[in-house]
Amino acid sequence: MPKKRPKGFRHVTNPKVMHAVYFLLRASVILIMVAQFFNRNYENVFLCLLTLVLFLLPSLIERKLRVDLPDTLEIIILLFAYSAEILGEIQAFYIIFPYWDVILHTLNGFLCAAIGFSLVDLLNRNERFSLHLSPFFMAVTAFCFSMTIGVIWEFFEFFMDQVFLFDMQKDTILDAISTVMLDPNGGTLAVPVKDIADVILVHSDGTQTALGLGGYLDIGLHDTIADLFVNFVGAVVFSTVGYFYVKGKGKGWFAPRFIPKVVPPASQENESE
């Protein structure tokens, strides 16, 4: 549920909007989960349950870390989870819209950089820690945090594909490759292969199946590199925004919408009343 904010915090979004977003997204997920259950698609039921758990993360983070997430950031996190799991996987937006994955990974890089930047900013402001990074190193740390999360996610996709035979690393069709596997001398000479029209599978029993793909079937490499690149773009964008935000001593309207604030202790709130 949308939380009651402590005094002194500026509302970025109308509380009614927050309640509407929470209600509509959760109701939609529950309805889809019920439909998938009756269709006996239990994998999608699990994805719906996972999405509902992800919806709880913003409130959990706020309680555990004693921070206040800006409404804009919280709404984007909820929409991101919904877009990735419900629209992307269950409604097949990853297939219907070729750039859906690119958009989400770019947004992921942006959001993770914002979270990484916020963590450093919170440590800088906390008197219990002796961490006082300059704006430049705060930006670098946020960038590295975002890229690390991106790499870990690609590890997770690879693990799921290898162990559970998923296809989270979506395949790419190529009409040309270059490989040392075709070096006639068994060396490291890369042999180019161009104008590839199809892939033929030869099974262990000798039967053959033409896939009719129109090219060579790349099994995730291009998807992984593309995901990391757009994650890089998103991370650079917010790291740059965060740098100028701190450099300007907290001035501006854009960055505060994505940077959590420390919740004032109850004693401080009582003194201010």
N, C-alpha and C positions, 0 to 999 in steps of 0.2 A: 504494500500500500504506500502511496505517496506520504512522505513524512512531514511532521510539523517542524519547521525550521527554527533554529534558535534565533534569539533577537540579534539584530546587527547584521543579518545576512540579507542581501538584496535578492528579491525574487526575479529571476530571469524570465520565467514563464508563468502565465496565469495558472493558479492551482487547479482550476477547473480543467484546463488543458491537460495537466499531468494526470488527473483522475481519469479523464476520457481516454488518454493513451494507454494507461494501465488496463483499464476495463476492456477496451476494444481488442488489444493484443492478446490478453489472456483468454477472453471469451472466444476469439478466433482459434487460438491454439487448442482449447478444450473441444470445440466443435469438430475440428479436423481430427483430433485424436480419437474421438468417439467414432467418427466415420471410418478411420483407418482400422480401428479395432473390429468393427463389424465386417470390414472387407478382409479381415484376417491378415493384414499387413502389419505384423508386429514390429518389424524394424522401424517403420514410420511412427508407430506408437511410442517406441523408445525415443525417437528424435523429438517428439512432442513433449515427452516428460523431461528430456534434457533441456529443451527450450524453456519450460516453466521453471526449472532450477536456475537457469542462467538469468531469468528475470529477477531472481531473488538476490543476485550478486551485488547490485548497487547498494541496496539497503544493508546487506551483510558487511560490505566494505565500510560503509559509514559508521556502523556500530562498533566494529572491531578496531578500526583505525582512528575513530573519533574525528572524522572529517565530514564536510558537507559538500556533496557533489552538486555542481551547478545543474539546473534543470535541463539546459541544452545538452550537456554531456550525457546526462542520464537518459534522456529521450533517444539520443543517437545510439547509445549502447543497446537499449531495448530494440530499436528498429534494426540494428545490425544483427542481433541474435535472431530476430524473426526473419530477416531477409536471407540469412545464411542457411538456417535449418529448415524453416517452413517453406519459404518461397524457392530457395535454391535447391534443396534436396527433394522435398516432397512434391512441390509443384513444378519441379524440373526447370526452373528458370536458368540454371547453369547451361542447359542444353538449348532452351528456346531463345535466350538472349546471349549471344557469344561473349559479350563484354561484361556480363553480370559478375563473374569471378574477378575480373580485373578491377571493377568498381569497388567490390567489397575488400579486396586485399589492399587497395590504395587507402580506403577508409580505415582499415585495420592499422596500417602503418601510421596514419595520422593520429588515431586514438591512442595507440600504444606509446607514441612519442609524448602525447599529452599526459598520459599516466606516469611515464618515466620522469618527465619534467616536474610533475606535481610531487612525486616522491622526493626528489632532490630538493625541491623548494620547501617541502615540509621539514626535511632534515635540517636545512639551512636555518629555518625559523625556530627549531626546537633547541632550547638551551641545554638539554641533556647531551647533545651531540656537539662535537667540535668540528663539524663539517661545514665549511663555508666556501663554496665554489663560486668562481666568477661566472658572469652570464655566459661566457663562451664555453666554459667547461660544463655548465648546466645543460647547454644545448647539445654538446657532444655526448654527454651521459644519456640524455633523453633519446638521442638518435641511436646510440648503441643498445639501449634497452629495447627500443622498438624493433631493431633488426634482430636482436636475440630472440624476441618473442616470435618473429616471423620465421626464423630458422627452426625453432622448436616445433612450431606448427607444421612445417614441412616434414620434419622428422616423424611427427605423429601421423600425417597422411601416408607417408611411406610405410610406416609400421602397420597401419590398418590395411593397406593394400597387400602387403606381403603376408601378413598373418591371417587376416579374415577375408582376403580376396575381394576387397572393395575396389572401387576405382575413384578414390578421392583425388588422386593426381590424374586429372583428365588427360586423355591421349590426344596427340596432335598428328594430323596427316601431312606428310612431307613428300615432295616429288623429287628430292635430291638429298643424298647423304654422303658423308666421307668417312671411311673406316679403315683402320689398320688390320682388321680381321681378314680382309681380302688381299693383303699383301702376299703375292705368290712366293716370296722368299721367307715368309714367316717373320718379317722384321717389323719396323715401326713406320713404314711408308704408308701414308694415308691415301687410299684409293677412292677417288670420287665416283659416285654412281648417280647418274642423272636420268631425267625423264622416266621416273618410276611410275608405273600405271596401276599396279595392284600388288597385294600381298597374298601369297598362297601358303596355306598351312599344310604341312605334311605331318600326319598323325603317326603314332607308333605302329599302327597296323598297316601303314602304307597308303591309306586313303588321303586324298587331298581336297582342300576346301579353299576356293577363291573367295576372299572377303568382299571384293567389289568396292573397296574404299577409295580408289582413285589415287593411291600413293602408299608410301611406307608408313607403317604404324609406329610412331614414337610413343613409348610407354611412360610418359610423365616428365621427362627431362625438360622439355620446352615449357610445360605448364609450371614446373617448379621455378625455373629461372625467371619466367614472366611474373610469377607471384612475388618473388623476392625483389624484382626490379620495381614494381609498382609500390611495394611496401617501402622500399628505399625512397621513392618519390614522396609518399605521404609523410615519412619520418623527417625528411629534409624540410618539407613545408612547415610542419609544426615546430620543429627545432628552431627554424629561422624566426617564426612568429614569437616563440617563447623567448628567444634571445633578445629581441627588441623590446619585448614586454618587460623583462627584468632590467634591461639597460635603461629603459625609460622610467624605472622605479614604480612599476605597477600601473602605468597610465595606458589607456586604450580600452576599447569596448569588446574586441574580438577574443583575445586570449583569456580574459576572466570567465568566459562562458565554458571553458574547457578545463580550468585549473581548480581543483578542489581547495577548500579553505579549512583550516583547523577550527574545530568547534570550541568555543570559549568554555573554560571550566565553569561549573555551576556557581562557584564562589564569585567569579568575576561577573557573571550575569546578575547575581544578587546585588553586588556592589553598584552595578550600573543602573539598577532599577530605582 
